[in-house]
Amino acid sequence: MHLLQFIAVAWLPGAVVFRLPWLARERRAALPAEERAYWAIVISVAISLALVLGLAAVHRYSFTRLIIADVAIAGALALAARFDLRFGASARRAGVAACVPLAIALFGAWRFLPPSEYIIGGKDPGVYVNEGIQIAQRGALAVQDPVVAAVPPFARDLFFPPDTNKDYYLSLRFMGFYVRDPDRGTVIGQFQHAFPASVAIGYGIDGLTGARRAIAFWGVLGLLSVYFVGARLFGRPTGAAAAVLLALNVVQVWFARYPNIEMLLQTLLFAALLATARAQVDDDPFFAPIAGALAALLLFARFDAVIAVAGIGIALTLAYAAGGRRPRWTFLAPLGTGLLLCVWYLGGPMWPYAQLPALYLMNLPAWGHAALALALAGFAGLVLFARRSPAIPERLTSLTPLLLTIAVAVLAAYALLWRQPGGSLAAHDAYALRTFADFYVTRAVLVAAVIGYALFARRLFWQDPAFFIVLTAFALVFFYKIRIVPEHFWAARRFVPIILPGTLLLASAAALAGARGNLLLTRAIRMPIGLVFIAIVSFWYARASKPIVNHVEYEGVIPRIQELASKIGDDDLLIVEARDAGSDVHVFALPLAYTYARQVLVLASAAPDKRTFAAFLDSARARHGRVLFLGSGGSDLLSSRWTVEPVDSVRFQIPEYDSPRNAYPRFVKQKEFDYSVYVFGPPSAAAPATALDIGVGDDLHAVRFHAKEQSNGVTFRWTQAQSFVVVNRIEAAARTLVFRMDDGGRPPAAPPADVTVLIGDRLLGTIQVRGGFRDYEVPIPADVAAAAGGSGEPVRITLRTRTWNPLKTLGTSDERDLGVMVDRVAVR
């Protein structure tokens, strides 16, 4: 069944469209058999994505409707063609060359599976996956979340306070999901929906496993797209070499397993470039609407896809000005329709996403707007004069690739050798090209790519002007100001869709395709040298990526979330610790709500208003069987207005790859999660506990501490620079606080382990903590005890400590800022 469903959405409609007896079918029949199969898949996937987006935009998507629509489209077109879908004897048969893309696809699948288990919140991958699952489960881009709608207006600020800087309601439901209308519960994901649409398709085919595998599918299809572009422009050996290098490259392997937009962009962008070249250069009328539709679909993937669409437009305009044919209306019609729909999409439901780039463009300095206007006017004037003067097209034909080659070579040399930070130029921007070379492709490959550009741009520019223009445009934009070093190694992904594969294509062309030209060396000498170069780079890439080939990011987290979800009833409401509470527990809230359909709310603050929260609990307990809390320490939720009883406590670790800043990843770390589940109850008259065992069931008592730990049978937590212990009550007769603490073996280079103790603003004393766990007493003044006892409320005790950092002080892998180890706290 899964295979039949996959065929229906990823092959059937495209195969019918490609075989239609219109628009010079004999031209398509002459294409290699492997490329015909590739186009059947690409066209099918594009149709299915467009159907998902269209149906979800009107709140009518379901996987069954998608299957019906794909089959209906294929059937209607076949009927219109009177079932004349055979290429006939003119079709080229599959030969030995067809084994090359098949081998690339199998190699890519082996490299890219299994995918990561990143379904948790907190970062982009979890947002993309859960956006797609929401489309699959609720059938819409903007979903109606009943949990949001059920929150009384007086309590909304507890969970999703509005952004007061906006002229419309906007708040966070989860990280990456915006609340647009709290009355109706309207929520929309942060990112554009092209990739989530494919996740929804995968979810329909094989549930959560299919949703995760969507990214590997795009990774394999991306390799094939790069191969076919390279084969057409430089020859099959170059295309195959570039695709293999790409499959071996560490960052390609990572993002073909890690759900993000890059692989889809890579596939659709190279497919659009190939279709454009087939339509405008090879004069195949069938590919004009295909190119326009693929370019339009790119606009629904990520905002920077506008660079690709603009680059294709510039390339076609230059080709027309240089004496070529003008773009067909069949190209402009789907592209124009897509642009209009995208304007509605970004200006309407996706305005929270679009406003940042819109503000960036609006806030450009006057000279920036003037330069842009002059460039557009100059380009338009050039085109107009080119069609009027016979001499201009000839000069344009010869000068465009020459000037482009000189500009790229000069800028690459400057950025690689001489660009330095200074003034408003930050270091990570100044060193962007060097970072790309040193961390991701090697300088030898980058130099070879520049040589390849210089060799082939002049000779082959007009064979595929869109490829050279789009690649150059992306490189100029992202190497001028790229986000690499400020984040970490795996966050540097903006170059993956085209700059990385384009670099490998040009480097492979310099090594192999030069054999076609009249260069100084004979082919017999050049080819072995080129093959040796490719082999060395392949070995280096394979060695660099070897540690992650068998690594599954966050492996095992899905069973843990399933286990947690199974303990939450359909009628329960789960309140999750705030994002600012100092733990990562909030990342479970997103999949619990949007993958496992549990009723979940995330606190907006680690210290919510107690009176408002008490009123919300009263209303929530009336609607739900239980009101639960999920936390790991850091939330001030104790009050005399309710009770909180422990239900469950869990600690586990999952693999997370090292992600240093401005350095190469070194090893797999174990990311630890430690959380407890509590149930809220009515107020109780039971006597409060007078002692706390820190590190055991203390999540509501230990605020701003590090995670629970255990050593030699002792449970404890490390304090931070300022941590809080919340005790249920301090009676008026209490006179002493007792802390059992250890300095944790502070080295001589660290500051002394002095702990200052306060209740409210009242200083109680300073403790000089030494090695080994021992009790330290601090007196409670009578007036402080009387005030605390008279309130009847829990009391927050502040601990302030000068911290030290083991990584900076000792060079260990522990990056935390540590205070002292606290084992117990008692009130006497």
C-alpha positions, 0 to 999 in steps of 0.5 A: 500500500505504501508503495502504491501511495508513493507512486500515486504522488511521486510518479503517476501525474508527472509521468502522464504530463511528460508523455502528453502528445503536445509541445513537441513530444519527440524532443522529450523522447530524444532525452536519455531514458534516465532523465525522462524518469527523473522528470516524471518524479520532479513534475509529480512531486511539484504537482503534489506539493502545489496540491497540498499547499492549495488544499491546506490554504483553504483548510481542505487538505487530507492525504486521501484528497491528495491521492484522489487529486493526483490520480484525477489529474493523471486520468483527466490528462490521459483522457484528453490525450486519448491515452496516446502516452507512448513515446514510440520508436523514437524514444532513446532506450536506457543504456549503460549510462542510466546506471550512473544516476541509479547508482547515485540515488542508491548511494545517496539513500545509503548515506542519508538514511536513517534520518534524525529523530528531531521532532522536538521544539526549540529549533528550526527542524522541529518546527518544520516537522510539526508544521508538516504534521499539523497540515496532515492532521488538521488539513490547514496552513493556519490551524484552529487550536482548541487549547488556545481558544479555551484559555480565558482572556484574563489568563492569556498573558500566562501563556502567550502574551501579545507582542505590544509592538505590533498593530495586530495580535501576535504571540508565541504558541510554541517556539516557531508557532504564532498565535494570530487570533486567540479567540478562535485559536488560530495558530500558524507556523513560522516558516513557509510551507513547501517543505512542511507540505512534503512532510505531510505527504510522508506522514500520510504514506508512513506516519511519523517514519514517513515524515522523517524520511521526507528529508532523505528523499529530497537529499537523494533527488537533490543529488540527481538534480545536480547530476543532470544539470552538470551532465548537460552543461559539462558532461556526464563524468563531471555531473557524476563526480560532483554528485558523488562529492556532494553525497560525501560532503559532511554538510550535505550528509548532515542536512539530508538527515536533518529536517530543514529546507535546504534539500528541497531548495537544492532539488527545486532550484537545480530542477528549475535551472535545468528546465530553464536551459531546456526551454530557452537554450535547447528550444524545447517548448514543453519545459517553459511552463515546467520552469515557470512552475518550479520557479514559482514553487520556490517562492513558497520554500524560503524568502531568499528563493527570490534571489534564484527567481530574480537570477533566472529572470536576469539570465533570460533577459540577458539572453534575449538582449544578446540576440536570443529568443524572448521568454515564452508566455508559457513560462511567464504565465505560471511564474506570474500566477505564482508571484501573485499567490505568493504576495497574498501568502506572504502578506496574509497568513505568513506576514509574521514571517515576511515582515522581517525581510520587508522591514530590512528592505524598507530600512535600507539607506537612501543610497541603497534604494538609489543604487537598486533603482539605478541598477534596474534602470540601467539594466532595462535601458541596456535591454532596450538599446540592445534590441535597437542597435545591431552592435550591442548584442554582439558585444553583450554576448562577448563581454557579459561572461568576460566581465562576470568571470573577472568580477568573480575571480577578483572578489574571490581572491579578495575575500579569500586572501585579503578581506579583514574585519574593521569598522562595520564589517564583522569578523564572521562576515569578513571571513565568510568565504574562508570559513566556507573553504576551510570547514566545508569544501577545502581551499583546494576545491574552492580554488579549483572551482574559481578556475573552473568558473574562469575556464567555462563561464566564457565558453559555456555561459550562453549554454546555461546563463541561469546557472552562472547568474544564479550561482554568482548572485547567491555567492555575492549575497551570502559571502558578503554577509553570511551567518556562519561563525555567530551560530555554530558549525551545523547552523551554517547552511545558507550555502547548501542549496546552490553554492556548495553543489555549484562549487563542486560542479565547477571544481569537477569541471576544472578537473575533468571537463577541461579535457573537452577544450584546447588547453595546453596539456593533452587529454591523456595527461589531464584526465588522470590528473583530474581523476586523482584530484577527484579521488583525493577530495572524495577521500578527504570528504569521506573521512570528514563525514565518517563520524556522522554517517552512523550518527542519528541525531537525537536517536531514541527521543521519539520513544521517550516522547511517546512514553510521556504522551501515553501518561497524559490522558485525552482529558488532561491539560499539561502545563509546561515549564517556561522557556526562560526557566533555564531548562530544555523541558519546553522542547517536549511541548511542541511534539506532545501537542502537534504530533501526539495531540495532547492538550498542552500549554507553555508558561510564558514566565518562570514566575507567573502571577500567582493570583491569575494562575490560581484563577486559571487553575480553578477554570481548568480543573472544571474542564479537564480531568487533571491539570499536570505540570512538566518541569525540571527546576526553574519555575516558581509555582508553589502557593497556598492557593493550590497543591502540587503532587509528584506523579512521575520523574524521568531522566535519560540521555540522547546523542547530540553532535558537538556544535562548536562556534568557529571550530570543527565538530569533534564528537557525539555528546549526550544531551541529558533530559531530567524532568518530573510530572506533577498534578495540581490539586486544591489547597491543603491544610497539611503541615508543610515539609521543613526539609528539602532533598535537593536533586530529588523531586525538587523541580518546584523548589530549586529555581535557576539551578543546574540539572539534578546530579548524583555522586557517591549516592548523594543527590545535588544540584549546582547553583548558578550566579543567582539561584533560589530555593523555595520552601513551602513555609517559614513559621514565625518560630523558625530561627535557622536555615541549614544548607548542606553544601560542597564547593565542588573541588574549586581549583585555586584559579577560581574565585572563593566559594562564598554564598550570600543568603537573602530572603527578599531584600534582607541579607541573612549572611555569607557562607564560606563553603569548603570541600566535602558536603557539610552543614552550614547554618544561617540565622533567621531574624525574628522579624523576617520569620514573623513576616514570612510566617504571617503571609502563609505563602512559600518563601523564596531564599536567594543564593548568590555565588561567584561562579567558575567555568571548568572549560575556561579554567581547566580546559574540560568539556564542561561549559557551565558556570558553576557555583556550589553543590547543594544537597539539602536545605532545612528550616529549623 
